[in-house]
Amino acid sequence: MDKAVTPPDTIASRRRFLGLAALGAGALALPGCASYGGFSYTEAIRRLLTIASQDAFDQLLAPNGFYDTQLARLTADDVFGARSGAVATILGSPLIRDRMLREFNRVAAEGAYRAAPVVADTIRVIGFQNAVALITGGPTAATSFLRQNMGQQLIEVMLPEIGDALQVINDPVLGPALSELAGVNLSGVATSLTRNTEEVIWNAIGRAETAIRDDPYATDDPLLIGAFGLR
């Protein structure tokens, strides 16, 4: 059975409540600071990653989040690599190039939507054997630890979604252009788009982690202030 296409208004609506449905209600269901008999480095790292990932996905899944965020936007080189011929000719049109890049960034956001709850679930259950080292580590120490432990999970989750989305792009301007790209291996494009989307996600979480470490008081979270406020 062919995969149904999600209407744009439904996509926008589910992104708006993502913070509550996928990250807020689940991943933020951690013990409150009042329940701690002493300071917990493990819970501090868990809270750090929870809030950092929520901030990152909130930014990326906002309307046009990928396209409008300079550090997240995927370019033609990201998606197609160093190609020539039909791709170069088609992307030579500013109108088609802009529409195509907007569409690819929209598809990337769909992949990120699938990735968000996977990240949240991992943060909730992952073990932090050396939380003190993560507390005192570099600006993205916790993000790097999480990424290493998740391995290829985000790729595995996002690739089918992105591959299916590329097959059903329906745009009156892009239709003829995509037909001319018939010789391009769409599975290869899907893989490239997925890997670049994964990189964008981890970079966004890392930037959010760095921001929290730099100014934990902005979170108004006593646990994070206690862990990073005196540094």
C-alpha positions as CSV (number, residue, x, y, z in Angstrom):
1,M,0.0,0.0,0.0
2,D,1.3,3.4,-0.9
3,K,2.1,5.7,2.0
4,A,-0.4,8.5,2.5
5,V,0.9,12.0,2.2
6,T,0.5,14.1,5.3
7,P,-1.3,17.4,4.6
8,P,0.9,20.5,5.2
9,D,-1.6,21.9,7.8
10,T,-1.4,18.7,9.8
11,I,2.4,18.8,9.7
12,A,2.4,22.3,11.0
13,S,-0.1,21.5,13.8
14,R,1.8,18.4,15.0
15,R,5.0,20.4,15.0
16,R,3.5,23.0,17.2
17,F,2.6,20.6,20.0
18,L,5.8,18.5,19.6
19,G,7.4,20.1,22.6
20,L,4.6,18.8,24.8
21,A,3.7,15.5,23.1
22,A,7.2,14.1,22.2
23,L,9.6,15.8,24.5
24,G,7.8,17.7,27.2
25,A,5.4,15.1,28.6
26,G,7.7,12.2,28.2
27,A,11.3,13.2,28.5
28,L,10.7,16.0,31.0
29,A,8.9,13.6,33.4
30,L,12.0,13.5,35.6
31,P,12.1,13.8,39.4
32,G,11.8,17.3,40.6
33,C,14.7,18.9,42.5
34,A,12.7,18.8,45.8
35,S,12.7,15.0,45.7
36,Y,16.5,14.9,45.7
37,G,18.1,14.0,49.0
38,G,21.4,15.1,47.5
39,F,22.8,16.5,44.3
40,S,22.5,14.1,41.4
41,Y,25.0,14.5,38.6
42,T,23.2,11.9,36.6
43,E,19.9,13.7,36.7
44,A,21.7,17.0,35.9
45,I,23.1,15.5,32.7
46,R,19.7,14.0,31.9
47,R,18.0,17.3,32.4
48,L,20.7,19.1,30.4
49,L,20.2,16.8,27.4
50,T,16.4,16.9,27.7
51,I,16.2,20.7,27.6
52,A,18.9,21.0,25.0
53,S,17.2,18.5,22.7
54,Q,13.8,20.1,23.2
55,D,15.2,23.5,22.4
56,A,16.9,22.1,19.3
57,F,13.9,20.4,17.9
58,D,11.6,23.3,18.7
59,Q,13.9,25.4,16.5
60,L,14.2,22.9,13.7
61,L,10.5,22.0,13.6
62,A,9.2,25.5,13.7
63,P,7.7,26.6,10.3
64,N,10.6,26.7,7.8
65,G,12.9,25.9,10.7
66,F,15.5,24.2,8.6
67,Y,15.4,26.6,5.7
68,D,15.3,29.8,7.8
69,T,18.1,28.8,10.1
70,Q,21.4,29.5,8.5
71,L,23.3,26.9,10.4
72,A,20.7,24.2,9.7
73,R,19.7,24.9,6.1
74,L,20.6,22.2,3.6
75,T,22.1,23.3,0.3
76,A,22.2,21.7,-3.1
77,D,25.8,20.6,-2.5
78,D,24.6,18.9,0.7
79,V,21.9,16.9,-1.1
80,F,23.4,16.2,-4.5
81,G,27.2,16.5,-3.8
82,A,29.5,17.5,-6.6
83,R,27.2,16.6,-9.6
84,S,27.0,18.0,-13.1
85,G,24.8,17.6,-16.2
86,A,21.1,17.5,-15.6
87,V,21.3,18.6,-11.9
88,A,23.5,21.6,-12.7
89,T,21.2,22.6,-15.5
90,I,18.0,22.3,-13.5
91,L,19.4,24.0,-10.4
92,G,20.6,26.9,-12.7
93,S,17.1,28.3,-12.5
94,P,16.8,30.5,-9.4
95,L,13.1,29.7,-9.1
96,I,13.5,26.0,-9.3
97,R,16.6,26.0,-7.1
98,D,14.8,27.9,-4.3
99,R,11.7,25.7,-4.6
100,M,13.7,22.5,-4.6
101,L,15.8,23.5,-1.6
102,R,12.7,24.5,0.3
103,E,11.2,21.2,-0.5
104,F,14.3,19.3,0.6
105,N,14.5,21.2,3.8
106,R,10.8,20.5,4.4
107,V,11.5,16.8,3.9
108,A,14.5,17.0,6.3
109,A,12.1,18.5,8.9
110,E,9.8,15.4,8.4
111,G,12.8,13.2,9.2
112,A,13.6,15.3,12.3
113,Y,10.1,14.9,13.5
114,R,10.5,11.2,13.4
115,A,13.9,11.5,15.2
116,A,12.7,13.7,18.1
117,P,10.9,11.0,20.2
118,V,13.7,8.6,19.6
119,V,16.2,11.1,21.1
120,A,13.8,11.8,24.0
121,D,13.3,8.1,24.8
122,T,17.1,7.4,24.7
123,I,17.8,10.3,27.1
124,R,15.2,8.9,29.5
125,V,16.7,5.5,29.7
126,I,20.4,5.8,28.9
127,G,22.9,5.2,31.7
128,F,25.6,7.8,32.5
129,Q,28.4,5.8,34.0
130,N,30.6,8.9,34.5
131,A,28.3,11.8,34.9
132,V,30.9,13.9,36.7
133,A,33.1,13.8,33.6
134,L,30.2,15.0,31.5
135,I,29.4,17.8,33.9
136,T,33.0,19.0,33.8
137,G,33.6,18.2,30.1
138,G,33.6,20.5,27.1
139,P,30.7,22.5,25.8
140,T,29.1,19.6,23.9
141,A,30.4,16.7,26.1
142,A,26.9,15.4,26.9
143,T,25.7,15.7,23.3
144,S,28.8,13.8,22.0
145,F,28.2,11.1,24.6
146,L,24.5,10.7,23.6
147,R,25.4,10.6,19.9
148,Q,28.0,8.0,20.4
149,N,25.6,5.8,22.3
150,M,22.8,6.2,19.8
151,G,25.0,5.1,16.9
152,Q,23.0,4.9,13.7
153,Q,19.5,5.0,15.3
154,L,18.6,8.4,13.8
155,I,19.6,7.3,10.3
156,E,17.6,4.1,10.6
157,V,14.5,6.0,11.8
158,M,14.7,8.9,9.3
159,L,15.8,7.2,6.1
160,P,12.5,5.4,5.3
161,E,10.5,8.6,6.1
162,I,12.8,10.8,3.9
163,G,12.9,8.3,1.1
164,D,9.1,8.0,1.0
165,A,8.7,11.8,1.1
166,L,11.1,12.3,-1.9
167,Q,9.0,9.8,-3.9
168,V,5.7,11.8,-3.4
169,I,6.9,15.4,-3.8
170,N,4.0,17.1,-5.6
171,D,4.8,20.6,-6.7
172,P,3.7,22.2,-10.1
173,V,7.1,23.9,-10.5
174,L,9.2,21.0,-9.3
175,G,7.3,18.3,-11.2
176,P,9.0,18.8,-14.6
177,A,12.4,19.3,-12.9
178,L,12.1,16.1,-10.9
179,S,11.1,14.3,-14.0
180,E,14.4,15.4,-15.6
181,L,16.2,14.1,-12.6
182,A,15.0,10.6,-13.3
183,G,18.6,9.6,-14.0
184,V,19.6,10.6,-10.5
185,N,19.6,7.8,-7.9
186,L,16.9,9.0,-5.5
187,S,17.9,6.4,-2.9
188,G,21.3,8.0,-2.9
189,V,19.8,11.4,-2.6
190,A,17.6,10.2,0.3
191,T,20.7,8.7,2.1
192,S,22.6,12.0,1.6
193,L,19.7,14.1,2.8
194,T,19.2,11.8,5.8
195,R,22.9,11.9,6.9
196,N,22.9,15.7,6.5
197,T,19.7,16.0,8.5
198,E,21.3,13.9,11.3
199,E,24.3,16.2,11.3
200,V,22.1,19.2,11.6
201,I,20.2,17.7,14.5
202,W,23.3,16.9,16.5
203,N,24.8,20.3,15.8
204,A,21.6,22.0,17.0
205,I,21.5,19.9,20.2
206,G,25.2,20.7,20.8
207,R,24.6,24.4,20.3
208,A,21.7,24.3,22.8
209,E,23.9,22.4,25.3
210,T,26.6,25.0,25.0
211,A,24.1,27.8,25.6
212,I,22.8,26.1,28.7
213,R,26.3,25.6,30.1
214,D,27.2,29.2,29.3
215,D,24.1,30.6,31.1
216,P,22.3,27.9,33.2
217,Y,20.4,30.7,35.0
218,A,18.4,31.4,31.8
219,T,16.8,27.9,32.1
220,D,15.4,28.8,35.6
221,D,16.1,25.2,36.5
222,P,17.6,24.8,40.0
223,L,19.3,21.5,39.1
224,L,21.1,22.9,36.1
225,I,22.0,26.1,38.0
226,G,23.4,23.9,40.7
227,A,25.4,21.9,38.3
228,F,26.8,24.6,36.0
229,G,26.1,27.9,37.7
230,L,29.3,28.1,39.7
231,R,31.6,27.2,36.8
